[in-house]
Each structure stands twice: as structure tokens, then as C-alpha cells.
């Protein structure tokens, strides 16, 4: 195996994932540092809160592209090799790690202590999953949008992306003999998303998570009507 090529793929995936598009777009559009707004994450959801729907959508698309490109680079460099699925899986994992823990967003929190910041990983997870199996776009995206607009929790929507990918990859492995590498990728991706969304999961359990979509509109309308009374 070409270890230099493997290291190159992993490094490229991590560095691509680390590009904080949300921070860049919000800074350009509003002049604000997205890390000081709401959740402080650099993904599409928080970019939308900080600079409007357009900024959030473009950020989400660019974060999706990061995941897509990371896997495609891995596929190109290891085309025809038996290890290719595992390298693609590694690229998918490291693009999410880069997105969630960006080397470009390193902060000193105490003498000798630093932390890496970023997003939650949903969009690059989707991008990598689609690169691995393109039909995932028509399976995962509509389901995620339905969860977002219907159930109304952005964090649950993000978690659902890796979960649906895991189900699809598991079924394809059982039914069509596809590599277990993609199942492993989806499991690790799910773990990374759960870690990133720990505070949101606690709020979901306690019933204090912020609502969006249809349920948020209904709750707002009821609140307005109640205030009128």
C-alpha cells in the first residue's frame, strides 16, 4: 500500500473539512464572528441565524461539497485498489473531524491549553455519504428536510443524516455485498455528530431544544394570539 498517498488523502480531507465557510460568509455579509453568536458553531444552521437564510444555505452547500470532494479525491488516488473503500471511509471521517475541530479555528483557552472549534458535521457527512453512494442524496436529503420542517429540531435533523446513511450502507452490505468500510464510516460519523451535539441532545431530552419549521411557526402564532387575549 502507498502510505504516502494515504497520508495525503487523510491530510487533504482534514484540511478541506477545516475550512470554516460559515465564519467566512458571516464575516463578509455581516462583519460578525459567528463563534460569538448563538451556538458558536460554524455550520449552516448557525450561519443562517447569524446572517440569514441565504448565508446558511450557501454555507451548508459548501460544507456538503467538502465532504463530497474529500471522498472523490480518495477514490481517484486509490482507484482499482482493494483498499479503496476503506480509504474513502477514512476520508469521510476526517472531513467531518476537520469540520468539527478546525485547525484554522484553534483558540487558547488557558496557559498551555487550546481547543479547536467548528460545526456539528451534518453537511460534510451528507456530502461524503453521497460521494460513496450518489442515491443517498434522494434518500437522505428529503428525509432530513422533512424532519427539520415537520419535527422542528435542527440537531435531530443533523443526527438523522448519519443514521439514515448507516441504515442504507448496512442494507447494501447485507444485500449486495458492499464493503463494510462504509458501515464503519457511518458508525464513526454518527458518534462524531453525537459528540458535537451533546448540549443539544441534553436539551432535546429535557424538552428545551429550540424549535424551527412548522412547529415553531405554530408555537409563535399561538403565543401571539395568547398575548392579544
DAGIQUI-V964585 format. One record per helix or strand. SS is the DSSP state (helix for helix, strand for strand). FROM is the first residue (numbers start at 0). TO is the last residue. If there is no record, write none. Layout:
SS;FROM;TO  SS;FROM;TO
This chain:
helix;2;17  helix;20;29  helix;33;35  helix;43;50  helix;52;76  helix;83;99  strand;101;109  strand;112;116  helix;121;131  helix;135;150  helix;153;175  helix;180;195  helix;197;205  helix;212;227
